[in-house]
Amino acid sequence: MSVLIKVDIKKWFIGISHNKKPKLYIKENKVKRMNLKNAVKHFKLITKHKWVVFKLCCMAGIPWRGLMHDLSKYSPTEFLESIKYYQGTHSPIVEAKKDKGYSEAWLHHKGRNKHHSEYWIDLDAPEKAPIMPYKYVAEMLCDKLAAGIVYEGKKWTKEYELQYWNKEKEKILINEKVKNLVTDFLEQVSQEGIEKVLNKKNLKDLYKKYCEQ
């Protein structure tokens, strides 16, 4: 028995001397490298999204909202989960929910960003989904357009966001008046393009039409 142990130990030391790393060490290194790559890719993605949102917010007459948009995505709670579930073609929040049944990043994000309709939901209140203030509705529209532009890339068309919204709106809890505003706006985008309809006057008119009556 003692001879076998000596032989095994000798083989182990020989392996180390020839720089043969244990399999566990190699696997851990691969995971670290993958996480680092995902971190870089995710950082670039969310920064690109933020830049597109900022440009759209400037067109909408709310540059400050564009500047402040989605800053929480750089927080550890949101960033670390996002690099773990990074895909590059859609939000890592979707993958986190598939894997765990929930997303810590999303719970953190929706509670700090007022341009999400979910921020305003209170199931115990008489008005479960109140009308969102104008500036956050405008920011939400810019956010939706930017998400499609960034994730779809060259495949993006002016009709894309309306098609996506028609599926999404049946799954989320949002004030009906705000929902109708979003639908109207995206129908305009699908017909005339962003440049013609994303401006302060048009957004103000839509908000007055749907949310101030």
TIRO-2110 file (N, C-alpha, C; in Angstrom, 1 decimal):
// TIRO-2110
0.8, -1.2, 0.0, N, 1, A
0.0, 0.0, 0.0, CA, 1, A
0.9, 1.3, 0.0, C, 1, A
1.9, 1.3, 0.8, N, 2, A
2.8, 2.4, 1.0, CA, 2, A
3.5, 2.7, -0.3, C, 2, A
3.9, 1.6, -1.1, N, 3, A
4.6, 1.7, -2.4, CA, 3, A
3.7, 2.4, -3.4, C, 3, A
2.4, 2.0, -3.4, N, 4, A
1.4, 2.6, -4.4, CA, 4, A
1.2, 4.0, -4.1, C, 4, A
1.1, 4.4, -2.8, N, 5, A
0.9, 5.8, -2.5, CA, 5, A
2.1, 6.6, -2.9, C, 5, A
3.3, 6.1, -2.7, N, 6, A
4.5, 6.8, -3.1, CA, 6, A
4.6, 7.0, -4.6, C, 6, A
4.2, 6.0, -5.4, N, 7, A
4.2, 6.1, -6.8, CA, 7, A
3.2, 7.1, -7.3, C, 7, A
1.9, 7.1, -6.7, N, 8, A
0.9, 8.1, -7.1, CA, 8, A
1.4, 9.5, -6.7, C, 8, A
2.0, 9.7, -5.6, N, 9, A
2.5, 11.0, -5.2, CA, 9, A
3.6, 11.5, -6.2, C, 9, A
4.4, 10.5, -6.5, N, 10, A
5.5, 10.9, -7.5, CA, 10, A
4.9, 11.3, -8.8, C, 10, A
3.9, 10.6, -9.3, N, 11, A
3.3, 10.9, -10.6, CA, 11, A
2.7, 12.3, -10.5, C, 11, A
2.1, 12.6, -9.3, N, 12, A
1.4, 13.9, -9.1, CA, 12, A
2.4, 15.0, -9.2, C, 12, A
3.6, 14.8, -8.5, N, 13, A
4.6, 15.8, -8.5, CA, 13, A
5.2, 16.0, -9.9, C, 13, A
5.4, 14.9, -10.6, N, 14, A
5.9, 15.0, -12.0, CA, 14, A
4.9, 15.8, -12.9, C, 14, A
3.6, 15.5, -12.7, N, 15, A
2.6, 16.3, -13.4, CA, 15, A
2.7, 17.8, -13.2, C, 15, A
2.9, 18.1, -11.9, N, 16, A
3.0, 19.5, -11.5, CA, 16, A
4.2, 20.2, -12.1, C, 16, A
5.3, 19.4, -12.1, N, 17, A
6.6, 19.9, -12.7, CA, 17, A
6.5, 20.2, -14.2, C, 17, A
5.6, 19.4, -14.8, N, 18, A
5.5, 19.6, -16.3, CA, 18, A
4.3, 20.6, -16.6, C, 18, A
3.9, 21.3, -15.6, N, 19, A
2.8, 22.3, -15.7, CA, 19, A
1.5, 21.7, -16.2, C, 19, A
1.2, 20.5, -15.7, N, 20, A
-0.1, 19.9, -16.0, CA, 20, A
-1.0, 20.3, -14.9, C, 20, A
-2.0, 21.2, -15.2, N, 21, A
-2.9, 21.7, -14.2, CA, 21, A
-4.0, 20.7, -14.0, C, 21, A
-4.5, 20.6, -12.7, N, 22, A
-5.7, 19.8, -12.4, CA, 22, A
-6.9, 20.2, -13.2, C, 22, A
-7.8, 19.3, -13.6, N, 23, A
-8.9, 19.6, -14.4, CA, 23, A
-9.8, 20.7, -13.8, C, 23, A
-10.0, 20.7, -12.5, N, 24, A
-10.8, 21.6, -11.8, CA, 24, A
-10.2, 23.0, -12.0, C, 24, A
-8.9, 23.1, -11.9, N, 25, A
-8.2, 24.4, -12.1, CA, 25, A
-8.5, 25.0, -13.5, C, 25, A
-8.4, 24.1, -14.5, N, 26, A
-8.6, 24.5, -15.8, CA, 26, A
-10.0, 25.0, -16.1, C, 26, A
-11.0, 24.2, -15.5, N, 27, A
-12.4, 24.6, -15.6, CA, 27, A
-12.7, 25.9, -15.0, C, 27, A
-12.1, 26.2, -13.8, N, 28, A
-12.3, 27.4, -13.1, CA, 28, A
-11.7, 28.6, -13.9, C, 28, A
-10.6, 28.4, -14.5, N, 29, A
-10.0, 29.4, -15.4, CA, 29, A
-10.8, 29.7, -16.6, C, 29, A
-11.4, 28.7, -17.2, N, 30, A
-12.3, 28.9, -18.3, CA, 30, A
-13.5, 29.7, -18.0, C, 30, A
-14.1, 29.4, -16.8, N, 31, A
-15.2, 30.2, -16.3, CA, 31, A
-14.9, 31.6, -16.1, C, 31, A
-13.7, 31.9, -15.5, N, 32, A
-13.2, 33.2, -15.2, CA, 32, A
-13.0, 34.0, -16.5, C, 32, A
-12.4, 33.3, -17.5, N, 33, A
-12.2, 34.0, -18.8, CA, 33, A
-13.5, 34.3, -19.5, C, 33, A
-14.5, 33.4, -19.4, N, 34, A
-15.8, 33.6, -20.0, CA, 34, A
-16.5, 34.7, -19.3, C, 34, A
-16.4, 34.8, -18.0, N, 35, A
-17.1, 35.9, -17.3, CA, 35, A
-16.4, 37.2, -17.6, C, 35, A
-15.1, 37.2, -17.8, N, 36, A
-14.4, 38.5, -18.1, CA, 36, A
-14.9, 38.9, -19.5, C, 36, A
-15.0, 38.0, -20.5, N, 37, A
-15.4, 38.3, -21.8, CA, 37, A
-16.8, 38.9, -21.8, C, 37, A
-17.7, 38.2, -21.0, N, 38, A
-19.1, 38.6, -20.9, CA, 38, A
-19.2, 40.0, -20.3, C, 38, A
-18.3, 40.2, -19.3, N, 39, A
-18.4, 41.5, -18.6, CA, 39, A
-18.0, 42.6, -19.6, C, 39, A
-17.0, 42.4, -20.4, N, 40, A
-16.7, 43.4, -21.4, CA, 40, A
-17.8, 43.6, -22.4, C, 40, A
-18.3, 42.5, -22.9, N, 41, A
-19.4, 42.6, -23.9, CA, 41, A
-20.6, 43.2, -23.3, C, 41, A
-21.0, 42.9, -22.1, N, 42, A
-22.2, 43.4, -21.5, CA, 42, A
-22.0, 44.9, -21.2, C, 42, A
-20.8, 45.3, -20.8, N, 43, A
-20.6, 46.7, -20.5, CA, 43, A
-20.7, 47.5, -21.8, C, 43, A
-20.2, 47.0, -22.9, N, 44, A
-20.3, 47.7, -24.2, CA, 44, A
-21.8, 47.8, -24.7, C, 44, A
-22.5, 46.7, -24.4, N, 45, A
-23.9, 46.6, -24.8, CA, 45, A
-24.8, 47.6, -24.1, C, 45, A
-24.7, 47.7, -22.8, N, 46, A
-25.5, 48.6, -22.0, CA, 46, A
-25.1, 50.0, -22.2, C, 46, A
-23.8, 50.2, -22.5, N, 47, A
-23.3, 51.6, -22.7, CA, 47, A
-23.8, 52.1, -24.1, C, 47, A
-23.8, 51.2, -25.1, N, 48, A
-24.3, 51.5, -26.4, CA, 48, A
-25.8, 51.8, -26.3, C, 48, A
-26.5, 51.0, -25.6, N, 49, A
-28.0, 51.2, -25.4, CA, 49, A
-28.2, 52.6, -24.7, C, 49, A
-27.4, 52.9, -23.7, N, 50, A
-27.6, 54.1, -23.0, CA, 50, A
-27.3, 55.3, -23.9, C, 50, A
-26.3, 55.2, -24.8, N, 51, A
-26.0, 56.2, -25.7, CA, 51, A
-27.1, 56.5, -26.8, C, 51, A
-27.7, 55.4, -27.2, N, 52, A
-28.8, 55.5, -28.2, CA, 52, A
-30.0, 56.1, -27.5, C, 52, A
-30.3, 55.7, -26.3, N, 53, A
-31.4, 56.3, -25.5, CA, 53, A
-31.2, 57.8, -25.3, C, 53, A
-30.0, 58.2, -25.0, N, 54, A
-29.6, 59.6, -24.8, CA, 54, A
-29.9, 60.4, -26.1, C, 54, A
-29.5, 59.9, -27.2, N, 55, A
-29.8, 60.6, -28.5, CA, 55, A
-31.2, 60.7, -28.8, C, 55, A
-32.0, 59.7, -28.5, N, 56, A
-33.4, 59.7, -28.7, CA, 56, A
-34.1, 60.6, -27.7, C, 56, A
-33.7, 60.6, -26.5, N, 57, A
-34.2, 61.6, -25.5, CA, 57, A
-34.0, 63.0, -25.9, C, 57, A
-32.8, 63.3, -26.5, N, 58, A
-32.5, 64.6, -27.0, CA, 58, A
-33.5, 65.0, -28.0, C, 58, A
-33.9, 64.1, -28.9, N, 59, A
-34.9, 64.4, -30.0, CA, 59, A
-36.2, 64.6, -29.3, C, 59, A
-36.5, 63.9, -28.2, N, 60, A
-37.8, 64.0, -27.5, CA, 60, A
-37.9, 65.3, -26.6, C, 60, A
-36.7, 66.0, -26.4, N, 61, A
-36.7, 67.1, -25.6, CA, 61, A
-36.5, 66.9, -24.1, C, 61, A
-36.0, 65.7, -23.8, N, 62, A
-35.7, 65.3, -22.4, CA, 62, A
-34.3, 64.8, -22.2, C, 62, A
-33.3, 65.6, -22.6, N, 63, A
-31.9, 65.2, -22.5, CA, 63, A
-31.5, 64.7, -21.1, C, 63, A
-32.0, 65.3, -20.0, N, 64, A
-31.6, 64.9, -18.7, CA, 64, A
-32.0, 63.5, -18.4, C, 64, A
-33.2, 63.1, -18.9, N, 65, A
-33.7, 61.7, -18.6, CA, 65, A
-32.8, 60.8, -19.4, C, 65, A
-32.3, 61.2, -20.6, N, 66, A
-31.4, 60.3, -21.3, CA, 66, A
-30.0, 60.2, -20.6, C, 66, A
-29.6, 61.2, -20.0, N, 67, A
-28.3, 61.2, -19.3, CA, 67, A
-28.4, 60.3, -18.1, C, 67, A
-29.5, 60.3, -17.4, N, 68, A
-29.7, 59.6, -16.1, CA, 68, A
-30.2, 58.1, -16.4, C, 68, A
-30.5, 57.8, -17.6, N, 69, A
-31.2, 56.5, -18.0, CA, 69, A
-30.3, 55.3, -17.6, C, 69, A
-31.0, 54.4, -16.9, N, 70, A
-30.4, 53.0, -16.6, CA, 70, A
-29.0, 53.0, -15.9, C, 70, A
-28.7, 54.0, -15.1, N, 71, A
-27.5, 54.0, -14.4, CA, 71, A
-27.3, 52.8, -13.4, C, 71, A
-28.5, 52.3, -13.0, N, 72, A
-28.4, 51.2, -12.0, CA, 72, A
-27.9, 49.9, -12.7, C, 72, A
-27.9, 49.9, -14.0, N, 73, A
-27.3, 48.7, -14.7, CA, 73, A
-25.8, 48.5, -14.4, C, 73, A
-25.2, 49.5, -14.0, N, 74, A
-23.7, 49.4, -13.7, CA, 74, A
-23.5, 49.0, -12.2, C, 74, A
-24.6, 48.9, -11.4, N, 75, A
-24.4, 48.5, -10.0, CA, 75, A
-24.1, 47.0, -10.0, C, 75, A
-23.4, 46.5, -8.9, N, 76, A
-23.1, 45.1, -8.7, CA, 76, A
-24.3, 44.2, -8.8, C, 76, A
-25.4, 44.5, -8.2, N, 77, A
-26.6, 43.7, -8.2, CA, 77, A
-27.0, 43.4, -9.6, C, 77, A
-27.0, 44.3, -10.5, N, 78, A
-27.5, 44.1, -11.9, CA, 78, A
-26.4, 43.7, -12.8, C, 78, A
-25.2, 44.2, -12.6, N, 79, A
-24.2, 43.9, -13.6, CA, 79, A
-23.7, 42.5, -13.4, C, 79, A
-23.5, 42.0, -12.2, N, 80, A
-22.9, 40.6, -12.0, CA, 80, A
-23.9, 39.5, -12.5, C, 80, A
-25.2, 39.7, -12.2, N, 81, A
-26.1, 38.7, -12.7, CA, 81, A
-26.2, 38.7, -14.2, C, 81, A
-26.1, 39.9, -14.8, N, 82, A
-26.2, 40.1, -16.2, CA, 82, A
-25.0, 39.5, -17.0, C, 82, A
-23.8, 39.5, -16.4, N, 83, A
-22.7, 38.9, -17.1, CA, 83, A
-22.8, 37.4, -17.0, C, 83, A
-23.4, 36.9, -16.0, N, 84, A
-23.6, 35.4, -15.8, CA, 84, A
-24.5, 34.9, -16.9, C, 84, A
-25.6, 35.7, -17.2, N, 85, A
-26.6, 35.2, -18.1, CA, 85, A
-26.5, 35.9, -19.5, C, 85, A
-25.4, 36.5, -19.7, N, 86, A
-25.2, 37.3, -21.0, CA, 86, A
-25.4, 36.4, -22.2, C, 86, A
-26.2, 36.9, -23.2, N, 87, A
-26.4, 36.3, -24.5, CA, 87, A
-26.0, 37.1, -25.7, C, 87, A
-26.3, 38.4, -25.5, N, 88, A
-26.0, 39.4, -26.6, CA, 88, A
-27.1, 39.6, -27.6, C, 88, A
-28.1, 38.7, -27.6, N, 89, A
-29.2, 38.9, -28.6, CA, 89, A
-30.5, 39.3, -27.9, C, 89, A
-30.5, 39.2, -26.6, N, 90, A
-31.7, 39.6, -25.8, CA, 90, A
-31.2, 39.8, -24.3, C, 90, A
-32.1, 40.3, -23.5, N, 91, A
-31.8, 40.7, -22.2, CA, 91, A
-31.4, 39.5, -21.3, C, 91, A
-30.3, 39.6, -20.5, N, 92, A
-29.9, 38.5, -19.6, CA, 92, A
-31.0, 38.2, -18.6, C, 92, A
-31.9, 39.2, -18.3, N, 93, A
-33.0, 39.0, -17.4, CA, 93, A
-33.8, 37.9, -17.8, C, 93, A
-34.1, 37.7, -19.1, N, 94, A
-34.9, 36.6, -19.6, CA, 94, A
-34.3, 35.3, -19.2, C, 94, A
-32.9, 35.2, -19.4, N, 95, A
-32.2, 33.9, -19.1, CA, 95, A
-32.2, 33.6, -17.6, C, 95, A
-32.0, 34.7, -16.8, N, 96, A
-32.0, 34.5, -15.4, CA, 96, A
-33.4, 33.9, -14.9, C, 96, A
-34.5, 34.5, -15.4, N, 97, A
-35.8, 34.0, -15.1, CA, 97, A
-36.0, 32.6, -15.5, C, 97, A
-35.5, 32.2, -16.6, N, 98, A
-35.6, 30.8, -17.1, CA, 98, A
-34.9, 29.8, -16.1, C, 98, A
-33.7, 30.3, -15.7, N, 99, A
-32.8, 29.4, -14.8, CA, 99, A
-33.3, 29.4, -13.4, C, 99, A
-33.6, 30.6, -12.8, N, 100, A
-33.9, 30.6, -11.4, CA, 100, A
-35.4, 30.8, -11.1, C, 100, A
-36.2, 31.3, -12.1, N, 101, A
-37.5, 31.6, -11.8, CA, 101, A
-37.8, 33.0, -11.5, C, 101, A
-36.7, 33.8, -11.3, N, 102, A
-36.8, 35.2, -11.0, CA, 102, A
-35.4, 35.8, -11.4, C, 102, A
-35.4, 37.2, -11.4, N, 103, A
-34.1, 37.9, -11.7, CA, 103, A
-33.9, 38.9, -10.6, C, 103, A
-32.8, 38.8, -9.9, N, 104, A
-32.4, 39.8, -8.9, CA, 104, A
-32.1, 41.2, -9.6, C, 104, A
-31.5, 41.1, -10.8, N, 105, A
-31.2, 42.3, -11.5, CA, 105, A
-32.5, 43.1, -11.9, C, 105, A
-33.5, 42.3, -12.3, N, 106, A
-34.8, 43.0, -12.7, CA, 106, A
-35.5, 43.6, -11.5, C, 106, A
-35.5, 42.8, -10.4, N, 107, A
-36.2, 43.3, -9.2, CA, 107, A
-35.5, 44.6, -8.7, C, 107, A
-34.2, 44.6, -8.8, N, 108, A
-33.4, 45.8, -8.4, CA, 108, A
-33.7, 47.0, -9.4, C, 108, A
-33.7, 46.6, -10.7, N, 109, A
-33.8, 47.6, -11.8, CA, 109, A
-35.2, 48.3, -11.8, C, 109, A
-36.2, 47.5, -11.8, N, 110, A
-37.6, 48.1, -11.9, CA, 110, A
-37.9, 49.0, -10.7, C, 110, A
-37.3, 48.7, -9.5, N, 111, A
-37.5, 49.5, -8.3, CA, 111, A
-36.8, 50.8, -8.3, C, 111, A
-35.9, 51.1, -9.3, N, 112, A
-35.1, 52.3, -9.3, CA, 112, A
-35.2, 53.1, -10.6, C, 112, A
-36.0, 52.6, -11.5, N, 113, A
-36.1, 53.3, -12.8, CA, 113, A
-37.5, 53.6, -13.2, C, 113, A
-37.9, 54.8, -13.1, N, 114, A
-39.3, 55.2, -13.2, CA, 114, A
-39.9, 55.2, -14.6, C, 114, A
-39.0, 54.9, -15.6, N, 115, A
-39.5, 54.8, -16.9, CA, 115, A
-40.1, 53.4, -17.2, C, 115, A
-40.0, 52.5, -16.3, N, 116, A
-40.6, 51.2, -16.4, CA, 116, A
-42.0, 51.2, -15.8, C, 116, A
-43.0, 50.7, -16.5, N, 117, A
-44.4, 50.8, -15.9, CA, 117, A
-44.5, 50.0, -14.6, C, 117, A
-43.6, 48.9, -14.5, N, 118, A
-43.6, 48.1, -13.3, CA, 118, A
-43.3, 48.8, -12.0, C, 118, A
-42.5, 49.9, -12.2, N, 119, A
-42.2, 50.8, -11.0, CA, 119, A
-43.4, 51.3, -10.3, C, 119, A
-44.4, 51.6, -11.1, N, 120, A
-45.6, 52.3, -10.6, CA, 120, A
-46.7, 51.3, -10.1, C, 120, A
-46.5, 50.0, -10.3, N, 121, A
-47.5, 49.0, -9.9, CA, 121, A
-47.6, 48.9, -8.4, C, 121, A
-48.8, 48.9, -7.9, N, 122, A
-49.1, 48.7, -6.5, CA, 122, A
-50.4, 47.9, -6.4, C, 122, A
-50.4, 46.6, -6.2, N, 123, A
-51.6, 45.8, -6.3, CA, 123, A
-52.5, 46.0, -5.1, C, 123, A
-52.0, 46.6, -4.0, N, 124, A
-52.8, 46.9, -2.9, CA, 124, A
-53.5, 48.3, -2.9, C, 124, A
-53.1, 49.1, -3.9, N, 125, A
-53.7, 50.4, -4.0, CA, 125, A
-55.0, 50.4, -4.8, C, 125, A
-55.9, 51.4, -4.6, N, 126, A
-57.1, 51.5, -5.4, CA, 126, A
-56.8, 51.6, -6.9, C, 126, A
-55.8, 52.4, -7.2, N, 127, A
-55.4, 52.5, -8.6, CA, 127, A
-54.1, 51.7, -8.8, C, 127, A
-54.3, 50.4, -9.2, N, 128, A
-53.1, 49.5, -9.3, CA, 128, A
-52.0, 49.9, -10.3, C, 128, A
-52.5, 50.5, -11.4, N, 129, A
-51.5, 50.9, -12.4, CA, 129, A
-51.8, 52.4, -12.8, C, 129, A
-51.3, 53.4, -12.0, N, 130, A
-51.6, 54.8, -12.3, CA, 130, A
-51.0, 55.3, -13.6, C, 130, A
-51.4, 56.4, -14.0, N, 131, A
-50.8, 57.1, -15.2, CA, 131, A
-49.4, 57.6, -14.8, C, 131, A
-48.5, 57.2, -15.6, N, 132, A
-47.1, 57.6, -15.4, CA, 132, A
-46.9, 59.1, -15.8, C, 132, A
-46.1, 59.8, -15.0, N, 133, A
-45.8, 61.2, -15.4, CA, 133, A
-45.2, 61.3, -16.8, C, 133, A
-45.4, 62.4, -17.5, N, 134, A
-45.0, 62.6, -18.9, CA, 134, A
-43.6, 62.3, -19.2, C, 134, A
-42.6, 62.8, -18.4, N, 135, A
-41.2, 62.6, -18.7, CA, 135, A
-40.8, 61.2, -18.7, C, 135, A
-41.5, 60.3, -17.8, N, 136, A
-41.1, 58.9, -17.8, CA, 136, A
-41.7, 58.1, -18.9, C, 136, A
-42.9, 58.6, -19.4, N, 137, A
-43.5, 58.0, -20.5, CA, 137, A
-42.7, 58.2, -21.8, C, 137, A
-42.2, 59.5, -21.9, N, 138, A
-41.3, 59.8, -23.0, CA, 138, A
-40.0, 59.0, -23.0, C, 138, A
-39.5, 58.9, -21.8, N, 139, A
-38.2, 58.1, -21.7, CA, 139, A
-38.5, 56.6, -22.0, C, 139, A
-39.6, 56.1, -21.6, N, 140, A
-40.0, 54.7, -21.9, CA, 140, A
-40.1, 54.5, -23.4, C, 140, A
-40.6, 55.4, -24.1, N, 141, A
-40.7, 55.3, -25.6, CA, 141, A
-39.3, 55.2, -26.2, C, 141, A
-38.4, 56.1, -25.7, N, 142, A
-37.1, 56.1, -26.2, CA, 142, A
-36.3, 54.8, -25.9, C, 142, A
-36.6, 54.3, -24.7, N, 143, A
-36.0, 53.1, -24.2, CA, 143, A
-36.4, 51.9, -25.1, C, 143, A
-37.7, 51.8, -25.4, N, 144, A
-38.2, 50.7, -26.2, CA, 144, A
-37.6, 50.8, -27.6, C, 144, A
-37.5, 51.9, -28.2, N, 145, A
-36.9, 52.1, -29.5, CA, 145, A
-35.5, 51.7, -29.5, C, 145, A
-34.7, 52.2, -28.5, N, 146, A
-33.3, 51.9, -28.4, CA, 146, A
-33.0, 50.4, -28.2, C, 146, A
-33.8, 49.7, -27.4, N, 147, A
-33.6, 48.3, -27.2, CA, 147, A
-33.7, 47.5, -28.5, C, 147, A
-34.7, 47.8, -29.3, N, 148, A
-34.8, 47.2, -30.6, CA, 148, A
-33.7, 47.5, -31.5, C, 148, A
-33.3, 48.8, -31.5, N, 149, A
-32.2, 49.2, -32.4, CA, 149, A
-30.9, 48.5, -32.1, C, 149, A
-30.6, 48.4, -30.8, N, 150, A
-29.3, 47.8, -30.3, CA, 150, A
-29.3, 46.3, -30.5, C, 150, A
-30.4, 45.6, -30.1, N, 151, A
-30.4, 44.2, -30.2, CA, 151, A
-30.6, 43.6, -31.6, C, 151, A
-31.4, 44.3, -32.4, N, 152, A
-31.6, 43.9, -33.8, CA, 152, A
-30.5, 44.3, -34.7, C, 152, A
-29.8, 45.4, -34.4, N, 153, A
-28.8, 45.8, -35.3, CA, 153, A
-29.2, 46.2, -36.7, C, 153, A
-28.6, 45.6, -37.7, N, 154, A
-28.9, 45.9, -39.1, CA, 154, A
-30.2, 45.3, -39.5, C, 154, A
-30.8, 44.4, -38.7, N, 155, A
-32.1, 43.8, -39.0, CA, 155, A
-33.2, 44.7, -38.6, C, 155, A
-32.9, 45.7, -37.8, N, 156, A
-34.0, 46.6, -37.3, CA, 156, A
-34.7, 47.3, -38.4, C, 156, A
-36.1, 47.4, -38.3, N, 157, A
-36.9, 48.1, -39.2, CA, 157, A
-37.8, 49.0, -38.4, C, 157, A
-38.4, 50.0, -39.0, N, 158, A
-39.3, 50.9, -38.3, CA, 158, A
-40.6, 50.2, -37.8, C, 158, A
-40.9, 49.0, -38.4, N, 159, A
-42.0, 48.2, -38.0, CA, 159, A
-41.8, 47.3, -36.8, C, 159, A
-40.5, 47.1, -36.5, N, 160, A
-40.1, 46.1, -35.5, CA, 160, A
-40.7, 46.3, -34.1, C, 160, A
-40.6, 47.6, -33.6, N, 161, A
-41.0, 47.8, -32.2, CA, 161, A
-42.5, 47.6, -32.0, C, 161, A
-43.3, 48.0, -33.0, N, 162, A
-44.8, 47.8, -33.0, CA, 162, A
-45.1, 46.3, -32.9, C, 162, A
-44.4, 45.5, -33.7, N, 163, A
-44.7, 44.1, -33.7, CA, 163, A
-44.3, 43.5, -32.3, C, 163, A
-43.2, 43.9, -31.8, N, 164, A
-42.8, 43.5, -30.5, CA, 164, A
-43.8, 43.9, -29.4, C, 164, A
-44.2, 45.2, -29.5, N, 165, A
-45.1, 45.7, -28.5, CA, 165, A
-46.5, 45.0, -28.5, C, 165, A
-47.0, 44.7, -29.7, N, 166, A
-48.3, 44.0, -29.8, CA, 166, A
-48.3, 42.7, -29.0, C, 166, A
-47.1, 42.0, -28.9, N, 167, A
-47.0, 40.8, -28.1, CA, 167, A
-46.8, 41.1, -26.6, C, 167, A
-46.0, 42.1, -26.4, N, 168, A
-45.6, 42.4, -25.0, CA, 168, A
-46.7, 43.0, -24.2, C, 168, A
-47.6, 43.9, -24.8, N, 169, A
-48.6, 44.6, -24.1, CA, 169, A
-49.6, 43.8, -23.4, C, 169, A
-49.8, 42.6, -23.9, N, 170, A
-50.8, 41.6, -23.3, CA, 170, A
-50.3, 40.9, -22.1, C, 170, A
-49.0, 41.0, -21.9, N, 171, A
-48.3, 40.3, -20.8, CA, 171, A
-48.0, 41.2, -19.6, C, 171, A
-48.0, 42.5, -19.8, N, 172, A
-47.6, 43.4, -18.7, CA, 172, A
-48.7, 44.1, -18.1, C, 172, A
-48.6, 44.6, -16.9, N, 173, A
-49.5, 45.4, -16.2, CA, 173, A
-49.2, 46.8, -16.4, C, 173, A
-50.0, 47.6, -17.1, N, 174, A
-49.7, 49.0, -17.4, CA, 174, A
-51.0, 49.7, -17.5, C, 174, A
-51.0, 51.0, -17.1, N, 175, A
-52.2, 51.8, -17.2, CA, 175, A
-52.8, 51.8, -18.7, C, 175, A
-54.1, 51.6, -18.9, N, 176, A
-54.7, 51.4, -20.2, CA, 176, A
-54.4, 52.7, -21.1, C, 176, A
-54.5, 53.8, -20.4, N, 177, A
-54.3, 55.1, -21.2, CA, 177, A
-52.8, 55.2, -21.7, C, 177, A
-51.9, 54.8, -20.8, N, 178, A
-50.5, 54.8, -21.3, CA, 178, A
-50.3, 53.7, -22.3, C, 178, A
-50.9, 52.6, -22.2, N, 179, A
-50.8, 51.5, -23.2, CA, 179, A
-51.3, 52.0, -24.5, C, 179, A
-52.4, 52.7, -24.6, N, 180, A
-52.9, 53.2, -25.8, CA, 180, A
-52.0, 54.3, -26.4, C, 180, A
-51.4, 55.1, -25.6, N, 181, A
-50.4, 56.1, -26.1, CA, 181, A
-49.2, 55.4, -26.7, C, 181, A
-48.7, 54.4, -26.1, N, 182, A
-47.5, 53.7, -26.6, CA, 182, A
-47.9, 53.0, -28.0, C, 182, A
-49.1, 52.4, -28.0, N, 183, A
-49.5, 51.8, -29.3, CA, 183, A
-49.6, 52.8, -30.4, C, 183, A
-50.3, 53.9, -30.1, N, 184, A
-50.4, 55.0, -31.1, CA, 184, A
-49.1, 55.5, -31.6, C, 184, A
-48.2, 55.8, -30.7, N, 185, A
-46.8, 56.3, -31.0, CA, 185, A
-46.1, 55.3, -31.9, C, 185, A
-46.1, 54.0, -31.5, N, 186, A
-45.3, 53.0, -32.3, CA, 186, A
-46.0, 52.7, -33.7, C, 186, A
-47.3, 52.9, -33.8, N, 187, A
-47.9, 52.8, -35.1, CA, 187, A
-47.4, 54.0, -36.0, C, 187, A
-47.3, 55.1, -35.4, N, 188, A
-46.8, 56.3, -36.1, CA, 188, A
-45.3, 56.0, -36.6, C, 188, A
-44.5, 55.5, -35.7, N, 189, A
-43.1, 55.1, -36.0, CA, 189, A
-43.1, 54.1, -37.2, C, 189, A
-44.0, 53.1, -37.1, N, 190, A
-44.0, 52.1, -38.2, CA, 190, A
-44.4, 52.6, -39.5, C, 190, A
-45.1, 53.7, -39.5, N, 191, A
-45.6, 54.3, -40.8, CA, 191, A
-44.7, 55.4, -41.3, C, 191, A
-44.2, 56.2, -40.4, N, 192, A
-43.4, 57.4, -40.8, CA, 192, A
-42.0, 57.4, -40.4, C, 192, A
-41.6, 56.6, -39.5, N, 193, A
-40.2, 56.5, -39.0, CA, 193, A
-39.9, 57.4, -37.8, C, 193, A
-38.8, 57.1, -37.1, N, 194, A
-38.6, 57.8, -35.8, CA, 194, A
-38.4, 59.3, -36.0, C, 194, A
-37.7, 59.7, -37.0, N, 195, A
-37.3, 61.1, -37.2, CA, 195, A
-38.5, 62.1, -37.3, C, 195, A
-39.6, 61.6, -37.9, N, 196, A
-40.8, 62.4, -38.1, CA, 196, A
-41.7, 62.5, -36.9, C, 196, A
-41.7, 61.5, -36.0, N, 197, A
-42.7, 61.4, -34.9, CA, 197, A
-42.1, 61.6, -33.5, C, 197, A
-40.7, 61.4, -33.4, N, 198, A
-40.1, 61.5, -32.1, CA, 198, A
-39.7, 63.0, -31.9, C, 198, A
-40.6, 63.8, -31.4, N, 199, A
-40.3, 65.2, -31.0, CA, 199, A
-41.2, 65.6, -29.9, C, 199, A
-40.8, 66.7, -29.2, N, 200, A
-41.5, 67.1, -28.0, CA, 200, A
-43.0, 67.4, -28.3, C, 200, A
-43.3, 68.1, -29.4, N, 201, A
-44.7, 68.5, -29.6, CA, 201, A
-45.6, 67.3, -29.8, C, 201, A
-45.1, 66.3, -30.6, N, 202, A
-45.9, 65.1, -30.9, CA, 202, A
-46.1, 64.3, -29.6, C, 202, A
-45.1, 64.2, -28.8, N, 203, A
-45.2, 63.4, -27.5, CA, 203, A
-46.1, 64.1, -26.5, C, 203, A
-46.0, 65.4, -26.5, N, 204, A
-46.9, 66.2, -25.6, CA, 204, A
-48.4, 66.1, -26.1, C, 204, A
-48.6, 66.1, -27.4, N, 205, A
-49.9, 66.0, -27.9, CA, 205, A
-50.5, 64.6, -27.6, C, 205, A
-49.7, 63.6, -27.7, N, 206, A
-50.2, 62.2, -27.4, CA, 206, A
-50.5, 62.1, -26.0, C, 206, A
-49.7, 62.7, -25.1, N, 207, A
-49.9, 62.6, -23.7, CA, 207, A
-51.2, 63.3, -23.3, C, 207, A
-51.4, 64.4, -23.9, N, 208, A
-52.6, 65.2, -23.6, CA, 208, A
-53.8, 64.4, -24.1, C, 208, A
-53.7, 63.8, -25.2, N, 209, A
-54.8, 63.1, -25.8, CA, 209, A
-55.2, 61.9, -25.0, C, 209, A
-54.3, 61.1, -24.5, N, 210, A
-54.6, 59.9, -23.8, CA, 210, A
-54.5, 60.0, -22.3, C, 210, A
-53.7, 60.8, -21.7, N, 211, A
-53.5, 60.8, -20.3, CA, 211, A
-54.0, 62.0, -19.5, C, 211, A
-54.5, 63.0, -20.2, N, 212, A
-54.9, 64.2, -19.5, CA, 212, A
-56.4, 64.5, -19.8, C, 212, A
-57.1, 63.5, -20.3, N, 213, A
-58.6, 63.7, -20.5, CA, 213, A
-59.4, 63.0, -19.4, C, 213, A
END
